[in-house]
Amino acid sequence: MNLNILCLYPNIMDLYGDNGNIEILKYRCNKRNIEVNIDTYTINQEEPQFSKYDLIFLGGGSDKEQRVVAKDILKYKKQIENSIKKGTFYLLICGGFQLFGKYYKDSEGNILEGLGIFNYYTESSLNKQKRCIGNIIIESKINEETLKIVGFENHGGQTFDVETPFGKVIYGNGNKFEDQNEGIMIKNVIGTYLHGPLLSKNPELTDYIIKYCLERKYNKSIFLKELDDTFENQAKKEILNRLLTKANV
């Protein structure tokens, strides 16, 4: 078995080590003898064939990086939309998440057009010193199981009108200041503000993505061999205990 992954703009959109998510996917696949082929695309390279990939990843970036990427990625809107409809999995972090919405308005009122794949939109806080920043815990329903997902958020952008959130905020802010919801999730798209990188802290989520991609590709039920996640689970437990105690949850 094998998976084909496309990492978009890795030289531009890699805020807080977001590209580490690709390394985690590769690591957990290799432990199960699943071959992973990773391609990259950035500005001025040959147009990628989006629909040939099992998973496409786009990390985060500042306003400056988003403006650079937006000029390029908008010309691929139809191809991206078509690949989502066909079931390609998309993992979008922070700025990447924002770019798939209608638009992003910066703190000076400038509008950056998004892909408009989804109906949400993002507007930056008028106070540049006020940001959603710090550790965050959300509860997310993955394969009918409610999981606690941990990460780190750092964004001034406030995202509105998300119809299907990634999860419910237990600790932290979420899509906007003191929001109850975080990110967006449909069957084959996760957009989130959780950096970290996200997947290194949440092995169950990583395996959900791997399993989805394999089952779609091979059109059959896939059983993933269990890995020894003792270290990962202990680290996550420490984070949860510390933060939930602080939040009195």
C-alpha positions as CSV (number, residue, x, y, z in Angstrom):
1,M,0.0,0.0,0.0
2,N,1.1,3.6,-0.5
3,L,-0.1,7.1,-0.1
4,N,0.6,10.1,-2.3
5,I,0.9,13.5,-0.4
6,L,1.2,17.0,-1.8
7,C,2.6,19.7,0.4
8,L,1.7,23.2,-0.8
9,Y,4.0,26.1,-0.5
10,P,6.3,24.5,2.1
11,N,8.9,27.2,1.7
12,I,6.3,29.9,2.5
13,M,3.6,28.4,4.7
14,D,5.5,26.7,7.6
15,L,4.6,28.8,10.6
16,Y,5.6,27.1,13.9
17,G,6.9,24.0,12.1
18,D,3.6,23.1,10.5
19,N,5.4,21.0,7.9
20,G,6.2,18.6,10.7
21,N,2.7,17.2,10.3
22,I,3.9,15.6,7.0
23,E,6.8,14.0,8.9
24,I,4.4,12.5,11.4
25,L,2.2,11.1,8.7
26,K,5.2,9.6,7.0
27,Y,6.6,8.2,10.3
28,R,3.4,6.5,11.3
29,C,2.9,5.1,7.8
30,N,6.4,3.7,7.6
31,K,6.0,2.0,10.9
32,R,3.2,0.0,9.2
33,N,5.1,-0.6,6.0
34,I,2.9,1.9,4.1
35,E,5.0,3.7,1.4
36,V,4.6,7.5,1.4
37,N,5.4,9.6,-1.7
38,I,5.7,13.3,-0.9
39,D,5.6,16.0,-3.6
40,T,5.8,19.7,-3.1
41,Y,4.5,22.6,-5.0
42,T,5.3,26.3,-4.7
43,I,5.1,29.4,-6.8
44,N,6.4,29.2,-10.4
45,Q,6.4,25.4,-10.5
46,E,4.5,23.2,-12.8
47,E,0.8,23.0,-12.0
48,P,0.1,20.0,-9.8
49,Q,-2.6,17.4,-10.6
50,F,-4.5,17.8,-7.4
51,S,-6.9,14.9,-7.9
52,K,-4.1,12.4,-8.1
53,Y,-3.1,12.9,-4.5
54,D,-4.6,11.1,-1.5
55,L,-3.8,14.0,0.9
56,I,-2.9,17.7,0.4
57,F,-1.4,19.8,3.1
58,L,-1.2,23.6,3.5
59,G,0.4,25.1,6.6
60,G,0.2,28.5,8.2
61,G,1.8,31.9,7.4
62,S,1.6,35.5,8.4
63,D,-0.4,38.1,6.5
64,K,2.5,38.8,4.2
65,E,2.9,35.1,3.2
66,Q,-0.8,34.7,2.8
67,R,-0.9,37.6,0.3
68,V,1.9,36.0,-1.7
69,V,0.3,32.5,-1.8
70,A,-3.3,33.8,-2.5
71,K,-2.2,35.3,-5.8
72,D,-1.0,31.9,-6.9
73,I,-3.5,29.5,-5.4
74,L,-6.6,31.2,-6.7
75,K,-5.8,30.1,-10.2
76,Y,-6.3,26.5,-9.0
77,K,-9.7,26.9,-7.4
78,K,-11.6,24.6,-9.8
79,Q,-9.0,21.9,-9.5
80,I,-8.9,22.1,-5.7
81,E,-12.7,22.1,-5.5
82,N,-12.9,19.1,-7.8
83,S,-10.4,17.1,-5.8
84,I,-12.3,17.8,-2.6
85,K,-15.5,16.5,-4.3
86,K,-13.6,13.4,-5.4
87,G,-12.6,12.8,-1.8
88,T,-8.9,13.9,-1.6
89,F,-8.2,14.7,2.1
90,Y,-7.1,18.3,2.9
91,L,-5.3,19.3,6.1
92,L,-5.2,23.1,6.5
93,I,-3.4,24.9,9.3
94,C,-4.1,28.5,10.3
95,G,-3.3,30.7,7.3
96,G,-4.1,27.7,5.0
97,F,-7.4,27.3,6.8
98,Q,-8.2,31.0,6.3
99,L,-7.4,30.9,2.6
100,F,-10.1,28.3,1.9
101,G,-12.8,30.7,3.1
102,K,-14.4,33.7,1.4
103,Y,-11.9,36.3,2.4
104,Y,-9.4,37.6,4.9
105,K,-9.6,41.2,6.1
106,D,-6.4,42.5,7.8
107,S,-6.2,45.0,10.6
108,E,-5.9,47.9,8.2
109,G,-9.1,46.9,6.3
110,N,-7.4,45.4,3.3
111,I,-9.4,42.5,1.8
112,L,-7.6,39.4,0.6
113,E,-9.8,37.2,-1.5
114,G,-9.9,33.5,-0.5
115,L,-10.7,30.4,-2.5
116,G,-14.3,30.5,-1.3
117,I,-14.5,26.7,-1.1
118,F,-16.3,27.2,2.2
119,N,-18.6,30.0,3.4
120,Y,-16.6,31.2,6.4
121,Y,-14.6,34.4,6.4
122,T,-11.8,35.9,8.6
123,E,-11.3,39.4,9.9
124,S,-8.2,40.4,11.8
125,S,-8.5,42.0,15.3
126,L,-8.3,45.8,15.0
127,N,-6.0,45.7,18.0
128,K,-2.7,44.2,16.7
129,Q,-1.6,43.5,20.2
130,K,-4.7,41.3,20.9
131,R,-4.4,37.8,19.7
132,C,-5.7,34.3,20.4
133,I,-2.5,32.8,21.7
134,G,-1.6,29.9,23.9
135,N,-2.3,26.2,24.4
136,I,-5.7,24.9,23.4
137,I,-7.8,21.8,23.9
138,I,-10.9,20.9,21.8
139,E,-13.2,18.0,21.8
140,S,-13.7,16.5,18.4
141,K,-15.9,13.6,17.2
142,I,-13.7,11.3,15.1
143,N,-15.2,8.0,13.9
144,E,-18.1,8.4,16.3
145,E,-15.6,8.7,19.2
146,T,-15.1,12.0,21.1
147,L,-11.5,12.8,21.4
148,K,-9.6,15.6,23.2
149,I,-7.3,17.3,20.7
150,V,-4.4,19.5,21.9
151,G,-2.4,22.1,20.1
152,F,-1.1,25.7,20.2
153,E,-2.9,28.7,18.7
154,N,-1.5,32.1,17.7
155,H,-3.8,34.1,15.5
156,G,-5.2,37.6,15.3
157,G,-7.7,36.6,12.7
158,Q,-11.2,36.0,13.9
159,T,-13.1,33.4,11.7
160,F,-16.9,33.6,11.4
161,D,-19.7,31.5,10.0
162,V,-18.1,28.1,10.2
163,E,-21.0,25.6,9.7
164,T,-19.2,22.4,10.7
165,P,-16.5,23.0,13.3
166,F,-13.5,20.7,13.9
167,G,-14.4,20.6,17.6
168,K,-15.7,22.2,20.7
169,V,-13.3,24.4,22.7
170,I,-12.5,23.1,26.2
171,Y,-9.5,25.4,26.9
172,G,-8.4,28.3,24.8
173,N,-10.1,30.6,22.2
174,G,-10.9,28.8,19.0
175,N,-12.0,30.5,15.8
176,K,-12.3,33.8,17.6
177,F,-11.9,35.3,21.0
178,E,-13.5,33.0,23.6
179,D,-15.4,31.0,20.9
180,Q,-17.0,27.7,21.6
181,N,-15.9,26.3,18.3
182,E,-12.6,25.6,16.6
183,G,-11.7,25.1,13.0
184,I,-13.8,23.3,10.3
185,M,-14.3,19.6,9.6
186,I,-16.0,17.7,6.9
187,K,-15.3,14.0,6.1
188,N,-12.2,14.8,4.1
189,V,-11.2,18.3,5.2
190,I,-9.8,19.6,8.4
191,G,-9.0,23.3,8.8
192,T,-7.7,24.4,12.2
193,Y,-5.7,27.0,14.1
194,L,-3.9,24.3,16.0
195,H,-0.1,24.5,15.4
196,G,2.3,22.3,17.3
197,P,2.6,20.6,14.9
198,L,-0.9,19.2,15.4
199,L,-0.3,15.6,14.5
200,S,2.7,15.0,16.7
201,K,0.5,15.6,19.8
202,N,-2.6,13.7,18.5
203,P,-1.7,10.2,17.2
204,E,-5.4,9.2,17.0
205,L,-6.1,12.0,14.6
206,T,-3.1,11.1,12.5
207,D,-4.4,7.5,12.2
208,Y,-7.9,8.7,11.3
209,I,-6.4,10.6,8.4
210,I,-4.2,7.7,7.3
211,K,-7.1,5.2,7.5
212,Y,-9.5,7.5,5.6
213,C,-6.9,8.0,2.8
214,L,-6.2,4.3,2.5
215,E,-9.8,3.2,2.5
216,R,-10.7,5.7,-0.1
217,K,-7.8,4.7,-2.3
218,Y,-8.2,1.0,-2.1
219,N,-12.0,0.9,-1.7
220,K,-12.0,-1.5,1.3
221,S,-11.8,-1.5,5.0
222,I,-8.3,-1.0,6.4
223,F,-7.0,-2.2,9.7
224,L,-4.1,-0.2,11.0
225,K,-1.6,-2.0,13.1
226,E,-1.4,-0.5,16.6
227,L,1.8,1.4,17.4
228,D,3.4,1.9,20.7
229,D,2.2,5.4,21.6
230,T,3.2,5.3,25.2
231,F,5.4,8.4,25.0
232,E,2.9,10.4,22.9
233,N,0.0,9.5,25.2
234,Q,1.9,10.3,28.4
235,A,2.9,13.7,26.9
236,K,-0.7,14.4,25.9
237,K,-1.9,13.3,29.4
238,E,0.5,15.8,31.1
239,I,-0.8,18.6,28.9
240,L,-4.4,17.8,29.5
241,N,-4.0,17.4,33.2
242,R,-2.2,20.7,33.5
243,L,-4.5,22.8,31.4
244,L,-7.8,21.2,32.6
245,T,-6.8,21.7,36.2
246,K,-6.0,25.4,35.4
247,A,-9.4,25.7,33.7
248,N,-11.2,23.8,36.5
249,V,-12.7,21.4,34.0
